[in-house]
Amino acid sequence: MLVCFACSWPVSIAKALKTKVVIGKSPVFMIIIIAGYVFGILHKLIYNNDWVVFLYLFNLLIVSFDLFLYFKYIGRNRRELASSKNAQ
């Protein structure tokens, strides 16, 4: 699961960087995923410290970057959507 997520989030990031469109993404969902990774890391560090903690950390970083891109582009996306509705 961690490896599949580690492969899928970069696709989402690449799309956001290329199109600069983030409408349709859920920041609440991303925050819940980030919290899950934080708790996964804490669990690994406390009870079973092994190399998997690096997968959790990597996934945490890419989801956090995707969330950053969301907040970077959402204002612009909303303004463009509002102006296109006004033009109709």
Phi and psi restraints in degrees (range 20) as a CNS / XPLOR table:
assign (resid 1 and name C) (resid 2 and name N)
       (resid 2 and name CA) (resid 2 and name C) 1.0 -62.6 20.0 2
assign (resid 2 and name N) (resid 2 and name CA)
       (resid 2 and name C) (resid 3 and name N) 1.0 -38.3 20.0 2
assign (resid 2 and name C) (resid 3 and name N)
       (resid 3 and name CA) (resid 3 and name C) 1.0 -67.8 20.0 2
assign (resid 3 and name N) (resid 3 and name CA)
       (resid 3 and name C) (resid 4 and name N) 1.0 -42.1 20.0 2
assign (resid 3 and name C) (resid 4 and name N)
       (resid 4 and name CA) (resid 4 and name C) 1.0 -62.9 20.0 2
assign (resid 4 and name N) (resid 4 and name CA)
       (resid 4 and name C) (resid 5 and name N) 1.0 -43.0 20.0 2
assign (resid 4 and name C) (resid 5 and name N)
       (resid 5 and name CA) (resid 5 and name C) 1.0 -63.1 20.0 2
assign (resid 5 and name N) (resid 5 and name CA)
       (resid 5 and name C) (resid 6 and name N) 1.0 -39.4 20.0 2
assign (resid 5 and name C) (resid 6 and name N)
       (resid 6 and name CA) (resid 6 and name C) 1.0 -63.8 20.0 2
assign (resid 6 and name N) (resid 6 and name CA)
       (resid 6 and name C) (resid 7 and name N) 1.0 -24.4 20.0 2
assign (resid 6 and name C) (resid 7 and name N)
       (resid 7 and name CA) (resid 7 and name C) 1.0 -87.1 20.0 2
assign (resid 7 and name N) (resid 7 and name CA)
       (resid 7 and name C) (resid 8 and name N) 1.0 -31.8 20.0 2
assign (resid 7 and name C) (resid 8 and name N)
       (resid 8 and name CA) (resid 8 and name C) 1.0 -83.2 20.0 2
assign (resid 8 and name N) (resid 8 and name CA)
       (resid 8 and name C) (resid 9 and name N) 1.0 -35.5 20.0 2
assign (resid 8 and name C) (resid 9 and name N)
       (resid 9 and name CA) (resid 9 and name C) 1.0 -63.5 20.0 2
assign (resid 9 and name N) (resid 9 and name CA)
       (resid 9 and name C) (resid 10 and name N) 1.0 -38.9 20.0 2
assign (resid 9 and name C) (resid 10 and name N)
       (resid 10 and name CA) (resid 10 and name C) 1.0 -61.2 20.0 2
assign (resid 10 and name N) (resid 10 and name CA)
       (resid 10 and name C) (resid 11 and name N) 1.0 -30.0 20.0 2
assign (resid 10 and name C) (resid 11 and name N)
       (resid 11 and name CA) (resid 11 and name C) 1.0 -64.5 20.0 2
assign (resid 11 and name N) (resid 11 and name CA)
       (resid 11 and name C) (resid 12 and name N) 1.0 -43.1 20.0 2
assign (resid 11 and name C) (resid 12 and name N)
       (resid 12 and name CA) (resid 12 and name C) 1.0 -63.6 20.0 2
assign (resid 12 and name N) (resid 12 and name CA)
       (resid 12 and name C) (resid 13 and name N) 1.0 -41.0 20.0 2
assign (resid 12 and name C) (resid 13 and name N)
       (resid 13 and name CA) (resid 13 and name C) 1.0 -66.0 20.0 2
assign (resid 13 and name N) (resid 13 and name CA)
       (resid 13 and name C) (resid 14 and name N) 1.0 -44.3 20.0 2
assign (resid 13 and name C) (resid 14 and name N)
       (resid 14 and name CA) (resid 14 and name C) 1.0 -60.9 20.0 2
assign (resid 14 and name N) (resid 14 and name CA)
       (resid 14 and name C) (resid 15 and name N) 1.0 -41.2 20.0 2
assign (resid 14 and name C) (resid 15 and name N)
       (resid 15 and name CA) (resid 15 and name C) 1.0 -64.0 20.0 2
assign (resid 15 and name N) (resid 15 and name CA)
       (resid 15 and name C) (resid 16 and name N) 1.0 -43.2 20.0 2
assign (resid 15 and name C) (resid 16 and name N)
       (resid 16 and name CA) (resid 16 and name C) 1.0 -64.7 20.0 2
assign (resid 16 and name N) (resid 16 and name CA)
       (resid 16 and name C) (resid 17 and name N) 1.0 -40.7 20.0 2
assign (resid 16 and name C) (resid 17 and name N)
       (resid 17 and name CA) (resid 17 and name C) 1.0 -67.8 20.0 2
assign (resid 17 and name N) (resid 17 and name CA)
       (resid 17 and name C) (resid 18 and name N) 1.0 -37.2 20.0 2
assign (resid 17 and name C) (resid 18 and name N)
       (resid 18 and name CA) (resid 18 and name C) 1.0 -74.6 20.0 2
assign (resid 18 and name N) (resid 18 and name CA)
       (resid 18 and name C) (resid 19 and name N) 1.0 -46.8 20.0 2
assign (resid 18 and name C) (resid 19 and name N)
       (resid 19 and name CA) (resid 19 and name C) 1.0 -94.8 20.0 2
assign (resid 19 and name N) (resid 19 and name CA)
       (resid 19 and name C) (resid 20 and name N) 1.0 -22.4 20.0 2
assign (resid 19 and name C) (resid 20 and name N)
       (resid 20 and name CA) (resid 20 and name C) 1.0 59.8 20.0 2
assign (resid 20 and name N) (resid 20 and name CA)
       (resid 20 and name C) (resid 21 and name N) 1.0 26.7 20.0 2
assign (resid 20 and name C) (resid 21 and name N)
       (resid 21 and name CA) (resid 21 and name C) 1.0 -113.1 20.0 2
assign (resid 21 and name N) (resid 21 and name CA)
       (resid 21 and name C) (resid 22 and name N) 1.0 122.6 20.0 2
assign (resid 21 and name C) (resid 22 and name N)
       (resid 22 and name CA) (resid 22 and name C) 1.0 -124.0 20.0 2
assign (resid 22 and name N) (resid 22 and name CA)
       (resid 22 and name C) (resid 23 and name N) 1.0 2.2 20.0 2
assign (resid 22 and name C) (resid 23 and name N)
       (resid 23 and name CA) (resid 23 and name C) 1.0 -62.0 20.0 2
assign (resid 23 and name N) (resid 23 and name CA)
       (resid 23 and name C) (resid 24 and name N) 1.0 133.6 20.0 2
assign (resid 23 and name C) (resid 24 and name N)
       (resid 24 and name CA) (resid 24 and name C) 1.0 106.3 20.0 2
assign (resid 24 and name N) (resid 24 and name CA)
       (resid 24 and name C) (resid 25 and name N) 1.0 -19.4 20.0 2
assign (resid 24 and name C) (resid 25 and name N)
       (resid 25 and name CA) (resid 25 and name C) 1.0 -81.5 20.0 2
assign (resid 25 and name N) (resid 25 and name CA)
       (resid 25 and name C) (resid 26 and name N) 1.0 151.3 20.0 2
assign (resid 25 and name C) (resid 26 and name N)
       (resid 26 and name CA) (resid 26 and name C) 1.0 -111.7 20.0 2
assign (resid 26 and name N) (resid 26 and name CA)
       (resid 26 and name C) (resid 27 and name N) 1.0 110.8 20.0 2
assign (resid 26 and name C) (resid 27 and name N)
       (resid 27 and name CA) (resid 27 and name C) 1.0 -65.0 20.0 2
assign (resid 27 and name N) (resid 27 and name CA)
       (resid 27 and name C) (resid 28 and name N) 1.0 -33.0 20.0 2
assign (resid 27 and name C) (resid 28 and name N)
       (resid 28 and name CA) (resid 28 and name C) 1.0 -62.9 20.0 2
assign (resid 28 and name N) (resid 28 and name CA)
       (resid 28 and name C) (resid 29 and name N) 1.0 -43.9 20.0 2
assign (resid 28 and name C) (resid 29 and name N)
       (resid 29 and name CA) (resid 29 and name C) 1.0 -59.4 20.0 2
assign (resid 29 and name N) (resid 29 and name CA)
       (resid 29 and name C) (resid 30 and name N) 1.0 -45.8 20.0 2
assign (resid 29 and name C) (resid 30 and name N)
       (resid 30 and name CA) (resid 30 and name C) 1.0 -64.3 20.0 2
assign (resid 30 and name N) (resid 30 and name CA)
       (resid 30 and name C) (resid 31 and name N) 1.0 -37.5 20.0 2
assign (resid 30 and name C) (resid 31 and name N)
       (resid 31 and name CA) (resid 31 and name C) 1.0 -65.6 20.0 2
assign (resid 31 and name N) (resid 31 and name CA)
       (resid 31 and name C) (resid 32 and name N) 1.0 -39.2 20.0 2
assign (resid 31 and name C) (resid 32 and name N)
       (resid 32 and name CA) (resid 32 and name C) 1.0 -64.9 20.0 2
assign (resid 32 and name N) (resid 32 and name CA)
       (resid 32 and name C) (resid 33 and name N) 1.0 -41.2 20.0 2
assign (resid 32 and name C) (resid 33 and name N)
       (resid 33 and name CA) (resid 33 and name C) 1.0 -62.9 20.0 2
assign (resid 33 and name N) (resid 33 and name CA)
       (resid 33 and name C) (resid 34 and name N) 1.0 -43.5 20.0 2
assign (resid 33 and name C) (resid 34 and name N)
       (resid 34 and name CA) (resid 34 and name C) 1.0 -60.2 20.0 2
assign (resid 34 and name N) (resid 34 and name CA)
       (resid 34 and name C) (resid 35 and name N) 1.0 -44.6 20.0 2
assign (resid 34 and name C) (resid 35 and name N)
       (resid 35 and name CA) (resid 35 and name C) 1.0 -60.8 20.0 2
assign (resid 35 and name N) (resid 35 and name CA)
       (resid 35 and name C) (resid 36 and name N) 1.0 -40.8 20.0 2
assign (resid 35 and name C) (resid 36 and name N)
       (resid 36 and name CA) (resid 36 and name C) 1.0 -60.2 20.0 2
assign (resid 36 and name N) (resid 36 and name CA)
       (resid 36 and name C) (resid 37 and name N) 1.0 -41.9 20.0 2
assign (resid 36 and name C) (resid 37 and name N)
       (resid 37 and name CA) (resid 37 and name C) 1.0 -67.0 20.0 2
assign (resid 37 and name N) (resid 37 and name CA)
       (resid 37 and name C) (resid 38 and name N) 1.0 -39.1 20.0 2
assign (resid 37 and name C) (resid 38 and name N)
       (resid 38 and name CA) (resid 38 and name C) 1.0 -60.9 20.0 2
assign (resid 38 and name N) (resid 38 and name CA)
       (resid 38 and name C) (resid 39 and name N) 1.0 -46.3 20.0 2
assign (resid 38 and name C) (resid 39 and name N)
       (resid 39 and name CA) (resid 39 and name C) 1.0 -67.5 20.0 2
assign (resid 39 and name N) (resid 39 and name CA)
       (resid 39 and name C) (resid 40 and name N) 1.0 -34.3 20.0 2
assign (resid 39 and name C) (resid 40 and name N)
       (resid 40 and name CA) (resid 40 and name C) 1.0 -63.5 20.0 2
assign (resid 40 and name N) (resid 40 and name CA)
       (resid 40 and name C) (resid 41 and name N) 1.0 -42.3 20.0 2
assign (resid 40 and name C) (resid 41 and name N)
       (resid 41 and name CA) (resid 41 and name C) 1.0 -63.6 20.0 2
assign (resid 41 and name N) (resid 41 and name CA)
       (resid 41 and name C) (resid 42 and name N) 1.0 -46.5 20.0 2
assign (resid 41 and name C) (resid 42 and name N)
       (resid 42 and name CA) (resid 42 and name C) 1.0 -60.1 20.0 2
assign (resid 42 and name N) (resid 42 and name CA)
       (resid 42 and name C) (resid 43 and name N) 1.0 -43.0 20.0 2
assign (resid 42 and name C) (resid 43 and name N)
       (resid 43 and name CA) (resid 43 and name C) 1.0 -61.4 20.0 2
assign (resid 43 and name N) (resid 43 and name CA)
       (resid 43 and name C) (resid 44 and name N) 1.0 -45.2 20.0 2
assign (resid 43 and name C) (resid 44 and name N)
       (resid 44 and name CA) (resid 44 and name C) 1.0 -62.7 20.0 2
assign (resid 44 and name N) (resid 44 and name CA)
       (resid 44 and name C) (resid 45 and name N) 1.0 -43.0 20.0 2
assign (resid 44 and name C) (resid 45 and name N)
       (resid 45 and name CA) (resid 45 and name C) 1.0 -66.6 20.0 2
assign (resid 45 and name N) (resid 45 and name CA)
       (resid 45 and name C) (resid 46 and name N) 1.0 -35.4 20.0 2
assign (resid 45 and name C) (resid 46 and name N)
       (resid 46 and name CA) (resid 46 and name C) 1.0 -83.2 20.0 2
assign (resid 46 and name N) (resid 46 and name CA)
       (resid 46 and name C) (resid 47 and name N) 1.0 -44.2 20.0 2
assign (resid 46 and name C) (resid 47 and name N)
       (resid 47 and name CA) (resid 47 and name C) 1.0 -107.1 20.0 2
assign (resid 47 and name N) (resid 47 and name CA)
       (resid 47 and name C) (resid 48 and name N) 1.0 -30.7 20.0 2
assign (resid 47 and name C) (resid 48 and name N)
       (resid 48 and name CA) (resid 48 and name C) 1.0 -152.4 20.0 2
assign (resid 48 and name N) (resid 48 and name CA)
       (resid 48 and name C) (resid 49 and name N) 1.0 67.7 20.0 2
assign (resid 48 and name C) (resid 49 and name N)
       (resid 49 and name CA) (resid 49 and name C) 1.0 -69.1 20.0 2
assign (resid 49 and name N) (resid 49 and name CA)
       (resid 49 and name C) (resid 50 and name N) 1.0 111.2 20.0 2
assign (resid 49 and name C) (resid 50 and name N)
       (resid 50 and name CA) (resid 50 and name C) 1.0 -145.9 20.0 2
assign (resid 50 and name N) (resid 50 and name CA)
       (resid 50 and name C) (resid 51 and name N) 1.0 -172.4 20.0 2
assign (resid 50 and name C) (resid 51 and name N)
       (resid 51 and name CA) (resid 51 and name C) 1.0 -65.8 20.0 2
assign (resid 51 and name N) (resid 51 and name CA)
       (resid 51 and name C) (resid 52 and name N) 1.0 -19.2 20.0 2
assign (resid 51 and name C) (resid 52 and name N)
       (resid 52 and name CA) (resid 52 and name C) 1.0 -63.7 20.0 2
assign (resid 52 and name N) (resid 52 and name CA)
       (resid 52 and name C) (resid 53 and name N) 1.0 -24.7 20.0 2
assign (resid 52 and name C) (resid 53 and name N)
       (resid 53 and name CA) (resid 53 and name C) 1.0 -57.4 20.0 2
assign (resid 53 and name N) (resid 53 and name CA)
       (resid 53 and name C) (resid 54 and name N) 1.0 -30.4 20.0 2
assign (resid 53 and name C) (resid 54 and name N)
       (resid 54 and name CA) (resid 54 and name C) 1.0 -69.7 20.0 2
assign (resid 54 and name N) (resid 54 and name CA)
       (resid 54 and name C) (resid 55 and name N) 1.0 -33.0 20.0 2
assign (resid 54 and name C) (resid 55 and name N)
       (resid 55 and name CA) (resid 55 and name C) 1.0 -66.1 20.0 2
assign (resid 55 and name N) (resid 55 and name CA)
       (resid 55 and name C) (resid 56 and name N) 1.0 -43.9 20.0 2
assign (resid 55 and name C) (resid 56 and name N)
       (resid 56 and name CA) (resid 56 and name C) 1.0 -59.7 20.0 2
assign (resid 56 and name N) (resid 56 and name CA)
       (resid 56 and name C) (resid 57 and name N) 1.0 -45.0 20.0 2
assign (resid 56 and name C) (resid 57 and name N)
       (resid 57 and name CA) (resid 57 and name C) 1.0 -63.8 20.0 2
assign (resid 57 and name N) (resid 57 and name CA)
       (resid 57 and name C) (resid 58 and name N) 1.0 -44.7 20.0 2
assign (resid 57 and name C) (resid 58 and name N)
       (resid 58 and name CA) (resid 58 and name C) 1.0 -59.7 20.0 2
assign (resid 58 and name N) (resid 58 and name CA)
       (resid 58 and name C) (resid 59 and name N) 1.0 -46.9 20.0 2
assign (resid 58 and name C) (resid 59 and name N)
       (resid 59 and name CA) (resid 59 and name C) 1.0 -63.4 20.0 2
assign (resid 59 and name N) (resid 59 and name CA)
       (resid 59 and name C) (resid 60 and name N) 1.0 -39.8 20.0 2
assign (resid 59 and name C) (resid 60 and name N)
       (resid 60 and name CA) (resid 60 and name C) 1.0 -58.4 20.0 2
assign (resid 60 and name N) (resid 60 and name CA)
       (resid 60 and name C) (resid 61 and name N) 1.0 -43.6 20.0 2
assign (resid 60 and name C) (resid 61 and name N)
       (resid 61 and name CA) (resid 61 and name C) 1.0 -66.8 20.0 2
assign (resid 61 and name N) (resid 61 and name CA)
       (resid 61 and name C) (resid 62 and name N) 1.0 -41.6 20.0 2
assign (resid 61 and name C) (resid 62 and name N)
       (resid 62 and name CA) (resid 62 and name C) 1.0 -73.4 20.0 2
assign (resid 62 and name N) (resid 62 and name CA)
       (resid 62 and name C) (resid 63 and name N) 1.0 -36.4 20.0 2
assign (resid 62 and name C) (resid 63 and name N)
       (resid 63 and name CA) (resid 63 and name C) 1.0 -67.2 20.0 2
assign (resid 63 and name N) (resid 63 and name CA)
       (resid 63 and name C) (resid 64 and name N) 1.0 -38.1 20.0 2
assign (resid 63 and name C) (resid 64 and name N)
       (resid 64 and name CA) (resid 64 and name C) 1.0 -63.0 20.0 2
assign (resid 64 and name N) (resid 64 and name CA)
       (resid 64 and name C) (resid 65 and name N) 1.0 -39.4 20.0 2
assign (resid 64 and name C) (resid 65 and name N)
       (resid 65 and name CA) (resid 65 and name C) 1.0 -65.8 20.0 2
assign (resid 65 and name N) (resid 65 and name CA)
       (resid 65 and name C) (resid 66 and name N) 1.0 -39.4 20.0 2
assign (resid 65 and name C) (resid 66 and name N)
       (resid 66 and name CA) (resid 66 and name C) 1.0 -63.8 20.0 2
assign (resid 66 and name N) (resid 66 and name CA)
       (resid 66 and name C) (resid 67 and name N) 1.0 -39.5 20.0 2
assign (resid 66 and name C) (resid 67 and name N)
       (resid 67 and name CA) (resid 67 and name C) 1.0 -65.1 20.0 2
assign (resid 67 and name N) (resid 67 and name CA)
       (resid 67 and name C) (resid 68 and name N) 1.0 -41.0 20.0 2
assign (resid 67 and name C) (resid 68 and name N)
       (resid 68 and name CA) (resid 68 and name C) 1.0 -57.5 20.0 2
assign (resid 68 and name N) (resid 68 and name CA)
       (resid 68 and name C) (resid 69 and name N) 1.0 -45.7 20.0 2
assign (resid 68 and name C) (resid 69 and name N)
       (resid 69 and name CA) (resid 69 and name C) 1.0 -63.0 20.0 2
assign (resid 69 and name N) (resid 69 and name CA)
       (resid 69 and name C) (resid 70 and name N) 1.0 -36.5 20.0 2
assign (resid 69 and name C) (resid 70 and name N)
       (resid 70 and name CA) (resid 70 and name C) 1.0 -57.7 20.0 2
assign (resid 70 and name N) (resid 70 and name CA)
       (resid 70 and name C) (resid 71 and name N) 1.0 -51.9 20.0 2
assign (resid 70 and name C) (resid 71 and name N)
       (resid 71 and name CA) (resid 71 and name C) 1.0 -69.2 20.0 2
assign (resid 71 and name N) (resid 71 and name CA)
       (resid 71 and name C) (resid 72 and name N) 1.0 -27.2 20.0 2
assign (resid 71 and name C) (resid 72 and name N)
       (resid 72 and name CA) (resid 72 and name C) 1.0 -68.6 20.0 2
assign (resid 72 and name N) (resid 72 and name CA)
       (resid 72 and name C) (resid 73 and name N) 1.0 -40.5 20.0 2
assign (resid 72 and name C) (resid 73 and name N)
       (resid 73 and name CA) (resid 73 and name C) 1.0 -102.2 20.0 2
assign (resid 73 and name N) (resid 73 and name CA)
       (resid 73 and name C) (resid 74 and name N) 1.0 -14.8 20.0 2
assign (resid 73 and name C) (resid 74 and name N)
       (resid 74 and name CA) (resid 74 and name C) 1.0 -64.3 20.0 2
assign (resid 74 and name N) (resid 74 and name CA)
       (resid 74 and name C) (resid 75 and name N) 1.0 -38.5 20.0 2
assign (resid 74 and name C) (resid 75 and name N)
       (resid 75 and name CA) (resid 75 and name C) 1.0 -61.4 20.0 2
assign (resid 75 and name N) (resid 75 and name CA)
       (resid 75 and name C) (resid 76 and name N) 1.0 -45.6 20.0 2
assign (resid 75 and name C) (resid 76 and name N)
       (resid 76 and name CA) (resid 76 and name C) 1.0 -61.7 20.0 2
assign (resid 76 and name N) (resid 76 and name CA)
       (resid 76 and name C) (resid 77 and name N) 1.0 -43.9 20.0 2
assign (resid 76 and name C) (resid 77 and name N)
       (resid 77 and name CA) (resid 77 and name C) 1.0 -61.7 20.0 2
assign (resid 77 and name N) (resid 77 and name CA)
       (resid 77 and name C) (resid 78 and name N) 1.0 -42.2 20.0 2
assign (resid 77 and name C) (resid 78 and name N)
       (resid 78 and name CA) (resid 78 and name C) 1.0 -66.4 20.0 2
assign (resid 78 and name N) (resid 78 and name CA)
       (resid 78 and name C) (resid 79 and name N) 1.0 -39.8 20.0 2
assign (resid 78 and name C) (resid 79 and name N)
       (resid 79 and name CA) (resid 79 and name C) 1.0 -64.6 20.0 2
assign (resid 79 and name N) (resid 79 and name CA)
       (resid 79 and name C) (resid 80 and name N) 1.0 -42.5 20.0 2
assign (resid 79 and name C) (resid 80 and name N)
       (resid 80 and name CA) (resid 80 and name C) 1.0 -65.3 20.0 2
assign (resid 80 and name N) (resid 80 and name CA)
       (resid 80 and name C) (resid 81 and name N) 1.0 -39.1 20.0 2
assign (resid 80 and name C) (resid 81 and name N)
       (resid 81 and name CA) (resid 81 and name C) 1.0 -65.6 20.0 2
assign (resid 81 and name N) (resid 81 and name CA)
       (resid 81 and name C) (resid 82 and name N) 1.0 -42.8 20.0 2
assign (resid 81 and name C) (resid 82 and name N)
       (resid 82 and name CA) (resid 82 and name C) 1.0 -66.1 20.0 2
assign (resid 82 and name N) (resid 82 and name CA)
       (resid 82 and name C) (resid 83 and name N) 1.0 -40.7 20.0 2
assign (resid 82 and name C) (resid 83 and name N)
       (resid 83 and name CA) (resid 83 and name C) 1.0 -69.5 20.0 2
assign (resid 83 and name N) (resid 83 and name CA)
       (resid 83 and name C) (resid 84 and name N) 1.0 -33.0 20.0 2
assign (resid 83 and name C) (resid 84 and name N)
       (resid 84 and name CA) (resid 84 and name C) 1.0 -72.2 20.0 2
assign (resid 84 and name N) (resid 84 and name CA)
       (resid 84 and name C) (resid 85 and name N) 1.0 -30.9 20.0 2
assign (resid 84 and name C) (resid 85 and name N)
       (resid 85 and name CA) (resid 85 and name C) 1.0 -71.7 20.0 2
assign (resid 85 and name N) (resid 85 and name CA)
       (resid 85 and name C) (resid 86 and name N) 1.0 -36.7 20.0 2
assign (resid 85 and name C) (resid 86 and name N)
       (resid 86 and name CA) (resid 86 and name C) 1.0 -68.8 20.0 2
assign (resid 86 and name N) (resid 86 and name CA)
       (resid 86 and name C) (resid 87 and name N) 1.0 -30.2 20.0 2
assign (resid 86 and name C) (resid 87 and name N)
       (resid 87 and name CA) (resid 87 and name C) 1.0 -73.6 20.0 2
assign (resid 87 and name N) (resid 87 and name CA)
       (resid 87 and name C) (resid 88 and name N) 1.0 -20.2 20.0 2
